[in-house]
Amino acid sequence: MTVKECYDAIGGDYEEVSKHLRSEERIKRFLCKVPDDKSYMTLCDSLKQRNMEEAFRAAHSMKGICQNLALKKLGKFSSALTECLRNRREYTAEVEALFAQVQEDYAETMEGIRRL
């Protein structure tokens, strides 16, 4: 699988990331580091513990990674969850629904990266 095929499979924008990182080798190197990032696990743990402030920071970190690597599909709901968590004090049905979508998109993205 090429990096472009991976991006197509995971809902990323290969053309956009190519403009920033300029080579398939660099894109692949940074993309393959995403599964090692702790933001997703921190988000999961923080929401389980109802630590909304820490969950916001983790979601915000995920949003930034998605923006930098043009991971559009995962980034869409990571961004929505970030904004939902901003200044939020309680766990709500809206948080739960957005988090469920982030979980689904994250699993699909990690599977695509692993196949790369």
LINRACOR-V233737 format. One line per field, one symbol per residue. ss: DSSP state (2 for helix, 1 for strand, 0 for the rest). phi: phi as a letter, one per 30 degrees, with the letter a starting at -180 (. if undefined). A space follows every 50 residues. Layout:
ss=???
phi=???
This chain:
ss=00222222220002222222200222222220022200222222222200 02222222222222222220022222222222222000000022222222 2222222222222220
phi=.ddddddddciccdddddddcibdddededdddedddceddddedddddi cddddeddddddedddddchdddddedddddedddeidcbdbddddddde ddeddddddddddddd
